[in-house]
Amino acid sequence: MTQSSTTHHYQKLTQHFQKISHFEHLSALGDWDQATMMPSGGSEARGAAMAELAGHIHELKTADFLEEILGLAADEQLNTEQVANLREMQYQYFQANIVPVSLVQSKTQLAYQCEHAWRVQRKNNDWQGFKPNLEALITLVKEEAQIRAQAQGLSPYDALLNKFEPGMTTARLETVFGSLKSWLPGLITQVQAEQSSEKPFSIPSFSTANQEALGRDVMGFLGFDFNQGRLDISSHPFCGGVPGDIRLTTRYDEADFTQGLMGIVHETGHARYEQGLPKQWRGQPVGGHRSMAIHESQSLFCEMQLGRGNGFLTQIQPLIAEHLGSVLNADALTNIYTRVKPGLIRVDADEVTYPCHVLLRFEAEKGLIDGSLQVANLPEFWAENMKSLLGVDTTGDYQNGCMQDIHWAVGELGYFPSYTLGAMYAAQFRYAIEKSLGSVDTLVAQGKIHAVFDWLEHNIWSKGCLLSTDDLVKQATGETLNPEYFKRHLEQRYLK
Amino acid sequence: MTQSSTTHHYQKLTQHFQKISHFEHLSALGDWDQATMMPSGGSEARGAAMAELAGHIHELKTADFLEEILGLAADEQLNTEQVANLREMQYQYFQANIVPVSLVQSKTQLAYQCEHAWRVQRKNNDWQGFKPNLEALITLVKEEAQIRAQAQGLSPYDALLNKFEPGMTTARLETVFGSLKSWLPGLITQVQAEQSSEKPFSIPSFSTANQEALGRDVMGFLGFDFNQGRLDISSHPFCGGVPGDIRLTTRYDEADFTQGLMGIVHETGHARYEQGLPKQWRGQPVGGHRSMAIHESQSLFCEMQLGRGNGFLTQIQPLIAEHLGSVLNADALTNIYTRVKPGLIRVDADEVTYPCHVLLRFEAEKGLIDGSLQVANLPEFWAENMKSLLGVDTTGDYQNGCMQDIHWAVGELGYFPSYTLGAMYAAQFRYAIEKSLGSVDTLVAQGKIHAVFDWLEHNIWSKGCLLSTDDLVKQATGETLNPEYFKRHLEQRYLK
C-alpha cells in the first residue's frame, strides 16, 4: 500500500479544508473592502453577499461526512505534522458544530441589532437604552457558554475563553491576573510620581499624506513586504487579508501623528506573523495562527517591546525627520511613547495601565457568566474597579465606561484576556531572544532588527498551529507562560 | 389558493438565483480588487479562491433540480415581469448547461495558457509562437460553437454571437455591416481630406492627481453617484462592481490627458446603466443588463454622442480649466476629440474609423469558425483588409495587427460586433431623444443634461432584461435597429 492510499481519508479532509480556506479568502477580502473602500450604497448588497458566504462556510464546516471521516483519518498512518493538522481540523469542526444553528442565528441577529443601536447609544451616553439589549444578548451568551461547557467538560466561562485561547482556563488566568493585580496598581502610582517632574510635549500637526509616507517607511524598516500586502485607512485599525496579501489599516490624526504611527507598528506585528506562517501549510488549519493571545503577542512585541524602546525610536527618528521635519529627537520620542497616565479608555491606554482595563473586564465577564454580576449593576462595578485599579472616576460616564468597547455589544465575551496574555508572552519572548542574542535594543540600534524577526519567524511564525500554545511557548522560551517577565519588563523600562 | 402558493416553484427559483447573485457579487469584488488593489504576492491564493468560486457558481447554475422546476414554474400563474424573469433564468440555465464541463475546463485551461504566453509573444511580435496556441484554442472554440449551434438550431457563429447578443444572427449582421462597408471607407477619405488643413494641437502634460480630480468632477457632471461607486486606476480601464457599488477604472497618461478623460466618460456610461438597472429586480436575472451591445450603447452614448459633442465640451471646459489651467478652449477640445485618423489599433481608434476594425474582425471570425479562413492565413487576411478598409499597412506587424486584442487569445469569439452595434444603438437613441426633447447638444449646453439621462433611465436602464433587445429598442425609438442613424450622425458631425 502506498502512503497516499493509506491516508486517503486525511487527504480528502485536506481538500475539504482547502476549499473552506478559499471561501474564507473571499470573506477576508469582503471585510477589508467594506472597511476601507466600499461606498455607503454598497452596504445592502454586500451585507447579503457576506451573509450568504458565511452560511456557505458554515455548511462546509458542518458537512455531514466530516464526523465519520475525521474518525477514519485518525486511524491512518499520519506523520507528526499531519496529526497536528487533523487535531486542528477536529477543533474547527467541533467549534462549528457545537452550537445549534438556531442559537447561532438568534445570537447573530441580536448582536447585529444591539451593535447597531449601541453606535448611537454610546454617543448619547444612553445606558438605559443599551441595558435591555445587553441583557438579552448576555442571556444568549450564557446559553452558548452552557452548551459549549457541557460538550467540553469545562466551566461556562472557560468554554468562552477556549474560543480564542484553546486550553486556557479561568483558574490559570486567576493566578496570572491575581499576581498582576497585586503589584500593578502600586507600580502605576510609583511611575506616575517619577514622571510628574517631566514636562509635557507639544506635538506639531502633520498632513495625512506625510504621515502615511512615514508609516510605509517604518513598515519597511520592520520588514513588511509590500509585494505581499497593503496599507490603507479605516476608522478602526485592523490587520486583515490573507497570508501573501495582508491588508493592514490605520487612521491618521493630523494633530497627533504618534498614535497613528504606533498603530501601524502594532498592526505590522500582526502582519509579519501572518506573512510568516508556514507557506507549505497555507489553506490548512494547522497553517493558521496559534491563538489570539499569540497573535496579540506579535503585535505587542512590535509595538511595546520594540516600538517604544529607545533603540527603535533612535533608528526611526531620521525617517520621522525626513517626512515630518526634525521636530522631535529620540529622547523626546521615547518620553512621548513611555508616558504613563491612567485614563478611561482601554484602546488609548499606555503599556503600564492597559492590563488594569483587562483585569476589570475579566472580572466583569466572569461575574456576568456565573450570574454573580447583573448587567444592571455593571456601571457600579465599573466605577468601583476603575477607582481601585486606576484611581479614576467613571461615575455616570457610561460612554467612556462600560459602554466603550464593541466586544460586549456584539456578544463577544472571553476575548479581553488575550490582550494581556499577549503582552506577557511578548515580554517572555523578548527575554528568550536576549538570552541567546543579547539586548534587543542594542540589536535594533546596530541595524540588526532582522535578527530579532528571524528568531520570531523560526520560533513562532513558522510553527503555525503545529504545537499547542504551551508547547510553542515552552519550545521557544524553555518554559510555559511566566508573567514574571512582563513585570520585569515594566520595572526595567519605567522605574528609574 | 393564494398567489404565493400558486407560484411557489417560481419563488424557489428567485431564491436560488438571488443566492447565485450573492456569489457573483463576490466574484465582481475579487476581479476589481485584482485589477486595482492586489499586490503581486496575492495572485496565487486569489487565483485559487476565484477558481473555487467560479466552480461553485457553475454548480449552482447547473443544479440538478433546476430543469424540472424551471418547467413547473412555466405552468404557474406569473405576471408579465415574472414571465420575463423566468425566460432569463431559462436562458442562464441553458447557457451554463449547454457546454459539457470537460470542454469548459479544457478551454479555460488552454485559454489561460494561451493568454499568458500571448502577453509576452505580443510584445515580441512573435506570431510563430502565438500561431499554434491560437490554432489549438480555435479548435476548441469551434467545438463549443458546434455544440451550442446544435442545441439551439443555429449556425455555429450565430451560436457564439448569442452568448453576448441574444437573438442576433450572422445574416442580420451581414446586412447591417454590409451597408456600413459600402459607405464608411469613402466617408473616412472625405473627412480626412477636409481635416487635412487643420493644424495639429500640442497637449501639455498634467499630473495624474490633477487628471483624477478632473475626472471625478466630470463623472459628477455626468450624474455619477459616488455614494454608489468609486473611481480607481487599472492598466486596462473597465467598469465592474455591482449595482449600488459600481467600480470604474481608468489609466492616466501625464503627456496626454485627453484619452484618460474620455475613458472615464466612456466607463461612466457603463456605470450609469448599471446604477440605473431596476432596483426592485436586483439579484434576479431580469434585473441585469440587456446585452453587451446595449451596454456598449450606453458607454458610447456618453463618449460619442455626448462626450465628443460641442455642447458637452463647452460645459466641461471650465472644469478642465479649473484642474489643468486654461490651456484649451472648447473649440480646441472639439477639434481634438473629433480628429479622424486611420490607425493600426482598435482601442485607440476614433469614432469614424472604429467600425472598420470591427468589420475586419467580424469577417475573420466568421471565416475562422466556418473553416474558410485558417489561423495560418490570418496575418495575410489582416493586411489585405486593413489596406482596403483603412488604407494602412500592417504587413509583418503582428503585435499591432492580428495579435493586438486579448479576445482571441482567451478564446472569446463573437464579441466584437457588440461594439459597433452599440455605436449604432447610441445614435438611434440620440435621434429618438431629439425627436421628443430637441437637440442633445443644446440640452447639454443649457445645463439640462439630466433630461437626456432621464430619457435613458426611463427607456433603457430601468427595463433591465424585461424586454428582448428588439422590443426594448422598438419601444424606446419606434423601430428596431436601424443603422441609418449612425450614418446620419457621422455625416452631421464630420462632414462640413
Boltz contact constraints between the chains, C-beta under 6 A:
constraints:
  - contact:
      token1: [A, 22]
      token2: [B, 48]
      max_distance: 6.0
  - contact:
      token1: [A, 22]
      token2: [B, 49]
      max_distance: 6.0
  - contact:
      token1: [A, 22]
      token2: [B, 52]
      max_distance: 6.0
  - contact:
      token1: [A, 25]
      token2: [B, 45]
      max_distance: 6.0
  - contact:
      token1: [A, 25]
      token2: [B, 49]
      max_distance: 6.0
  - contact:
      token1: [A, 26]
      token2: [B, 26]
      max_distance: 6.0
  - contact:
      token1: [A, 26]
      token2: [B, 49]
      max_distance: 6.0
  - contact:
      token1: [A, 39]
      token2: [B, 227]
      max_distance: 6.0
  - contact:
      token1: [A, 39]
      token2: [B, 228]
      max_distance: 6.0
  - contact:
      token1: [A, 39]
      token2: [B, 229]
      max_distance: 6.0
  - contact:
      token1: [A, 39]
      token2: [B, 245]
      max_distance: 6.0
  - contact:
      token1: [A, 40]
      token2: [B, 227]
      max_distance: 6.0
  - contact:
      token1: [A, 41]
      token2: [B, 227]
      max_distance: 6.0
  - contact:
      token1: [A, 41]
      token2: [B, 228]
      max_distance: 6.0
  - contact:
      token1: [A, 41]
      token2: [B, 244]
      max_distance: 6.0
  - contact:
      token1: [A, 42]
      token2: [B, 244]
      max_distance: 6.0
  - contact:
      token1: [A, 42]
      token2: [B, 245]
      max_distance: 6.0
  - contact:
      token1: [A, 45]
      token2: [B, 25]
      max_distance: 6.0
  - contact:
      token1: [A, 45]
      token2: [B, 242]
      max_distance: 6.0
  - contact:
      token1: [A, 45]
      token2: [B, 244]
      max_distance: 6.0
  - contact:
      token1: [A, 48]
      token2: [B, 22]
      max_distance: 6.0
  - contact:
      token1: [A, 49]
      token2: [B, 22]
      max_distance: 6.0
  - contact:
      token1: [A, 49]
      token2: [B, 25]
      max_distance: 6.0
  - contact:
      token1: [A, 49]
      token2: [B, 26]
      max_distance: 6.0
  - contact:
      token1: [A, 52]
      token2: [B, 22]
      max_distance: 6.0
  - contact:
      token1: [A, 227]
      token2: [B, 39]
      max_distance: 6.0
  - contact:
      token1: [A, 227]
      token2: [B, 40]
      max_distance: 6.0
  - contact:
      token1: [A, 227]
      token2: [B, 41]
      max_distance: 6.0
  - contact:
      token1: [A, 228]
      token2: [B, 39]
      max_distance: 6.0
  - contact:
      token1: [A, 228]
      token2: [B, 41]
      max_distance: 6.0
  - contact:
      token1: [A, 242]
      token2: [B, 45]
      max_distance: 6.0
  - contact:
      token1: [A, 244]
      token2: [B, 41]
      max_distance: 6.0
  - contact:
      token1: [A, 244]
      token2: [B, 42]
      max_distance: 6.0
  - contact:
      token1: [A, 244]
      token2: [B, 45]
      max_distance: 6.0
  - contact:
      token1: [A, 245]
      token2: [B, 39]
      max_distance: 6.0
  - contact:
      token1: [A, 245]
      token2: [B, 42]
      max_distance: 6.0
